[in-house]
Amino acid sequence: MLDNLGRSSARRIIPELQHLAPGDIVPMSPDGTQGIQVYSLDRPNSMIWGTPGDTSWVWQLDARPDGARVITRIRSRIRWQPISIAYSVLMEIGDFWMIRKMLLNLRDRAEGRSAV
């Protein structure tokens, strides 16, 4: 919930977010006005989004004979100032748990399990 400023993550597909294109913004604030820009999109295989010159976040779906594999990777530019280093460390710790929860949520929906 930290990534959504205290709001629970979506547990359903949001129709208005299903037609993203490079240049679109993925909303990340409660009012939907702030977010991260989509760099590239290759449906259904991959999406890259981020902040130019600062951060990139890659999502990749690899088809396999036994199902599919989702790979995600985040790269961030570190600024060598004490407050930026502290923020980066906190984000790394928070991102681990956020991404794990996000991937488990995705798995549950892909396998038709009900939301927990």
Backbone torsions as a table, in degrees:
resi	resn	phi	psi	omega
1	MET	NA	-17.0	-179.8
2	LEU	-59.5	-39.3	-178.3
3	ASP	-68.4	-19.0	179.6
4	ASN	-107.9	21.1	179.8
5	LEU	54.1	43.7	176.2
6	GLY	92.7	-5.8	178.2
7	ARG	-91.9	146.9	176.6
8	SER	-67.1	149.4	177.1
9	SER	-70.3	157.5	178.5
10	ALA	-60.8	138.3	176.8
11	ARG	-114.4	12.3	178.6
12	ARG	-143.7	163.4	176.0
13	ILE	-73.7	132.5	179.6
14	ILE	-99.7	108.3	-173.2
15	PRO	-53.5	-39.9	-176.8
16	GLU	-69.8	-10.4	177.0
17	LEU	-101.3	9.4	-176.2
18	GLN	-92.1	2.0	-178.0
19	HIS	-125.5	40.6	-179.6
20	LEU	-66.4	151.0	176.9
21	ALA	-141.9	157.6	176.2
22	PRO	-51.8	134.7	-177.5
23	GLY	99.1	-22.3	177.5
24	ASP	-69.7	158.7	178.3
25	ILE	-107.4	128.4	173.3
26	VAL	-86.6	115.4	-175.1
27	PRO	-63.2	136.6	-179.8
28	MET	-129.4	1.7	179.4
29	SER	-111.8	157.9	-178.6
30	PRO	-54.7	-34.9	-179.2
31	ASP	-91.0	-1.3	176.6
32	GLY	78.6	6.9	-176.7
33	THR	-90.0	-19.4	179.3
34	GLN	-111.6	145.2	179.1
35	GLY	-176.2	-163.0	-176.5
36	ILE	-118.5	137.3	-176.6
37	GLN	-80.1	140.2	174.6
38	VAL	-80.5	123.7	177.2
39	TYR	-85.2	-49.6	-174.4
40	SER	-149.2	150.8	-177.0
41	LEU	-146.1	125.2	177.2
42	ASP	-129.5	83.3	-176.7
43	ARG	-63.6	139.0	-10.3
44	PRO	-94.1	20.1	-170.6
45	ASN	-85.0	-41.0	-174.9
46	SER	-157.8	158.7	173.4
47	MET	-145.2	136.0	174.8
48	ILE	-122.2	129.7	178.8
49	TRP	-140.2	161.1	179.6
50	GLY	163.6	-162.5	179.8
51	THR	-115.9	119.9	-175.5
52	PRO	-50.0	130.2	178.2
53	GLY	73.5	3.1	-174.1
54	ASP	-127.5	-58.7	-172.6
55	THR	-140.6	143.9	169.6
56	SER	-134.8	145.3	179.8
57	TRP	-131.7	119.0	-177.0
58	VAL	-108.0	134.8	170.5
59	TRP	-119.7	128.8	-179.6
60	GLN	-134.7	135.1	178.0
61	LEU	-112.3	119.2	178.8
62	ASP	-110.1	119.1	176.3
63	ALA	-71.0	140.6	178.6
64	ARG	-136.6	158.6	179.6
65	PRO	-57.9	-31.1	-178.3
66	ASP	-97.2	12.5	-179.7
67	GLY	141.2	-126.2	-179.7
68	ALA	-147.8	158.8	176.7
69	ARG	-125.1	131.5	177.2
70	VAL	-104.8	128.7	178.1
71	ILE	-119.8	135.1	175.7
72	THR	-132.6	144.8	-179.1
73	ARG	-145.9	137.0	177.2
74	ILE	-119.5	132.9	173.3
75	ARG	-123.7	133.9	179.6
76	SER	-132.0	144.5	174.9
77	ARG	-83.8	127.2	179.8
78	ILE	-91.0	131.6	173.4
79	ARG	-99.6	130.6	-172.0
80	TRP	-85.9	53.1	172.2
81	GLN	-118.0	144.7	-174.1
82	PRO	-51.6	-45.0	-178.0
83	ILE	-66.6	-36.9	179.1
84	SER	-68.9	-38.6	179.0
85	ILE	-66.0	-44.4	178.8
86	ALA	-61.5	-44.1	178.9
87	TYR	-62.0	-42.9	-179.7
88	SER	-62.4	-41.9	178.5
89	VAL	-62.4	-46.6	178.7
90	LEU	-61.8	-40.1	179.0
91	MET	-65.1	-40.1	179.0
92	GLU	-60.4	-44.1	179.8
93	ILE	-65.5	-47.4	-179.6
94	GLY	-66.2	-39.3	-179.3
95	ASP	-61.0	-38.6	-179.8
96	PHE	-56.1	-50.4	-178.1
97	TRP	-71.8	-37.9	179.4
98	MET	-63.3	-47.0	-177.7
99	ILE	-67.7	-39.4	177.4
100	ARG	-58.8	-47.4	180.0
101	LYS	-63.3	-40.7	179.5
102	MET	-62.2	-44.5	-179.7
103	LEU	-67.8	-37.7	176.1
104	LEU	-64.7	-40.1	176.8
105	ASN	-61.6	-44.8	178.7
106	LEU	-61.9	-45.5	178.0
107	ARG	-58.9	-45.8	-178.7
108	ASP	-60.9	-42.6	179.2
109	ARG	-68.2	-39.4	179.9
110	ALA	-65.0	-32.6	-179.7
111	GLU	-92.2	5.0	175.9
112	GLY	76.1	18.7	177.0
113	ARG	-79.5	150.7	179.1
114	SER	-75.0	155.5	179.9
115	ALA	-66.5	140.9	179.1
116	VAL	-106.3	NA	NA
